[in-house]
Amino acid sequence: MKERIINKNIISILTLACIIGVFFWIQTLNYFIANCYSLKGIKYSSFRDYNLSEVNYKKAMKHDPHKGKIHFLYGSMLLNTGRIDEGIAELNKALLNFRDVYLYRNLGKAYLGKEEYDKAMYFYGKTFETGIGFLDSLCNMGTVYLNNGETDKAIKIFKKALTYNNDHLLAIKNIGTAYLRKGDYHNAIHQLGRALGREPENVITLNALGMAYLKTRAYEKSMAIFRKILRLDDKNIRAHNNLGNMYYEKKEYNKAIECWKKTLQIDPGNKIAKHNISKTVNKLPK
């Protein structure tokens, strides 16, 4: 009788062990399959084949729905394709069991684009917990203030970043932009010039410096910069509009209108160019 009981217990234990073994084997297999699909998703995303990338990320999530890193990768891909709300939803799912500086940065950037500044600031603040990219995190927080119209707070943060590293390029560009928005054109020209010394063909920085020169009525310098941009990118709408603004300030209205018409050839619905032409036509000699 005892032997039968012992045998039953052994069989029960072995059965339970088999069940547990099968469970862990299935889990391991799903993990392996999900990882393979994730790698395919990364590969297709790097080739900008976002349709195939999405297919593979979804297959990965089917095999391992609770793995935060897959949601992070998929959500980041969605952000890159302009599907902001869907991307944010996936990135928030990733937060359940995944912690990464790029996860926080992507969420911060996404919320910043949606002008949800409190959330953007929260996630940029979370990047400090990772101990990675301290100065970049400071600059990102400054950008939130800058986009929210809190220019002085932004400048204060960018200055703090520069006290740690006076050559930090992102901080230099951002503080130059902040000074431009504040109307401190002297400091804007100084910092934006420093940035261009490192990136002489950065059209965003060039446009900002051109505007700073325009505001100080340094028309020749302004014109040279906007023309340089158009040599680099002849479809740069901002440069065409800004060059038109420069001619307008010089009261060369025909040349100004010509610049804005070039904008409309590239972007027929451009409201800035249309408005500027409308207000300038009346200034032409009759």
Secondary structure, DSSP 8 states (H G I E B T S, - for coil): -HHHHHHHHHHHHHHHHHHHHHHHHHHHHHHHHHHHHHHHHHHHHHTT-HHHHHHHHHHHHHH-TT-HHHHHHHHHHHHHTT-HHHHHHHHHHHTTT---HHHHHHHHHHHHHTT-HHHHHHHHHHGGGGTS-HHHHHHHHHHHHHHTT-HHHHHHHHHHHHHH-TT-HHHHHHHHHHHHHHT-HHHHHHHHHHHHHH-TT-HHHHHHHHHHHHHTT-HHHHHHHHHHHHHH-TT-HHHHHHHHHHHHHTT-HHHHHHHHHHHHHH-TT-HHHHHHHHHHHTTS--
